[in-house]
Amino acid sequence: MPPKKVQPVQLCCLVHGDPEVSVFSVKISKSENVDALKSAIMEKQRPFFDNIAPKNLKLWSVNVDLTTENSQRAALGDLNADITSVLGGQLLNPLELIEEKFPTLPSMHVHVIVELPAFSNVAEFQSESSMKRTIDLCTKKRKVSLNRFSLDKRTTLINIAPTQKFVVPFYWDPSQTEDQHAQDQMEDYRVVRQGYLSYLKSNITLTSEIDWYDPKPKKDLLFLDDEALPFSVSGTTDVIIADKLFAKVHDMRNGIHVGFEIKKKIQDSHIHQAIGELIIANIISQFPVLIVLTDLMNEWIFFWLSNDKKVMQCPAALLHAINIIETALVKDTGGSIGDATVTNPIATRINFRNLRDNLQGNLQHENEEKDGLEQLLTRPKVDFKFEDDVANMNDVIEVTTEEEMLRWKVRQILRRLEETPGFLPNNDVVNMK
């Protein structure tokens, strides 16, 4: 009769002083002895135990229940806790058999405590490794959605005549998503429904220096990763108007003039998204960017930045919005729109101050020397220089968590340490001796 096959068992082990989340399991045959268990533990814990001889490890049998709150479990992680009196440990002899010392193995229990020798460089190695993991964690940035951005906002009105073109609102198919409306819908080689990109092209005339572009394939169009920020920002927008020269050299980001965020129905959260696009686009583009949030029907909201980094916002109806965009682009590019004429030039506008007072009463407004259109046409190129300015960063991001702030501070410290001669990397482990 062949000998009965001995099934291996799994022992749950924990290094003395480590928290319970560091528990690891070792598979070993019941017929093996404790000395073999030491070798198995050494192998499992490479490279941390590489500088320790197996004979210098001490193994203790324990029975710490991890399913209930108890004093033994609470003592795990305390390097000063006595293994015998506090954890109920019994020192294992290297020649003792596993099946004799562990006749039963309850699940969700720590079975073995591993005691490291008092004098070895493993603690130093673990400390350096822990430091490296901490540094890696702190220097790894989380991506932030554009809808988390916010700045102080100021609302204005633009007095401009409606375009003289015949323009109808865009048609939204209720059965399709916003993205499905981007391109023309074709049947039998003919357009049965105009996409919003074609809609914009056919109704807004551009100067010869700029053109329409679909940035959707470029998911990183508005990507920003500044070392002074505690996060990186990633996102895009639906349609952009950009400088042709920048597009030809595949540098569309730097040539953005106008970005369009297009929604079936505009909601409050879309305002933050548009502001996020405005901030990032103004950082990466060489031009003063204008962002338009619209349903392509009768709701068009314009966003731009003032000299004092306030977000200027202005609502407009469809026909007025088209004239605003064309007027702004003629001013921005210094070009013309061919035979088309921009209606209602600045010099022939009615008194905007009287109009504003009629609409809003005797309210005090900032920048009274300029009406909304003048503010839009003379908007500056605003740069955000974050550097080490925490307040500046908090002005831009709507909610900065404590963890993000901590990581940001660590990165600032590390950046300075890297400039210090004594702070040198050694085999990917930080050496701070």
C-alpha positions, 0 to 999 in steps of 0.5 A: 500500500503506497504511503499516504500523501501529506497535504501542505498547509498554509501558515499565516505569518507576521514579522514582529512589529509589523501591522496586521495588514502585512500578514503573509502566508507560507505553504509548507508540508506538515512533515517538514520541521521548523527549520524548513519553515524558516527557509520558506519564510526567507524565500517569501520575504526576499529581498528584505531578508537577504542579509539575515541567516535563517539560523538567526530568525526566531519563530514563535507559534501564536494564535491571534484572532483577526476576526474579533477585537482583542488585546493580542490583535491590538498589540500587533504592530507594537515592536515593544510588545512582549511576544510571550506575555502579550501575544501568547507566543511559544518559541519554536525549536528548529527541529520540531515538526510542523504537524506537532506544533500546528495540529489545527490551523484556524482561518483568519488567525496569525499562526507564526510571529517572525522575530528578526535579529536585533542587530542587522541592516534589514531594519535599515533596508526596510526603513529605506524601502519604506521611505522610497515607497512614501516618496513614490506615493507623495510624488505620484500625482492624481489626475483632477477632472476639469469640473473641479476648477473654480475662480471668482466670477463676474457677470456682465452683459454684451450689447451687440446687434444680432447677426443678419444671417438666417440661423436656426437652432441646432436639432438634438435627437433625443435618442442619441448622446451628445457625442453622437451629434458631433459628425453628420449623419449620413444615409445613402451618401447624403446628410440626413442630420447635420452634426454640431461641427458642421453646424458651427462651420456653416453659421460662424464665419472665420478669418483666414488665419484660423480654422475649426478642429475636432479635438475629441481624438486628443484626450490630452488636449488640455493636459497640464502637469506642473511640478508645483501643482499637487495634481495633474489635470487632464481633459479636452473640449468638444470643438476648438477654433485654433491658429492654422500655423500651430495646427500644421506643426501639430501644436494645436494646444498652443494655438487655441483661440476659442473652445466650445463645450457643447451640451444638450441641456446646460446644468450648473456643474457644466459651469465649473467644467467650462471654467476649468477648460478656460484656465488650462487653455489660457495656460497652454495657449499663446492667445487669450482664450474664449470658452463658449458653453452652449446648447447650440440653441438659445443658450450661449454663455461666454467665459474669459479672464480679466486682468485680475484673474476673475472669470468674466461670464456673459449670457447671449442668445443664438443670433447675438452669440454668432455676432459676438464670436465673429467680432471677437475673432476679427479683433483677435486675429487682426484679419477679416471675414471676406465679404461678410461684415461684422454687424454693429461695430463698437463705435455705433453701439447704443449707450450700454450703461443706460441699457444695463441700468434699465435691466438691473437697476442702480447696481454698482458694477466693476469696470464701468468704464468698459461695457461687456463687449469692450471687456471681451475684445480687450481681454488679456492673455492671463498666465497662472504661475503656480510656483510655490504659491499655495494660495494661488493654487487654492484660488484655482482648484475648488477643493484641494484635499489635505492629502493633495496638499501634503503631497504637494508640500513633500514635492516642494521639499524633495525638489529642494533636497535634489538641489542639495549636494548631500541628497543623492540617489543610490540604486533607486533608494534614497540615501539621506546619510 
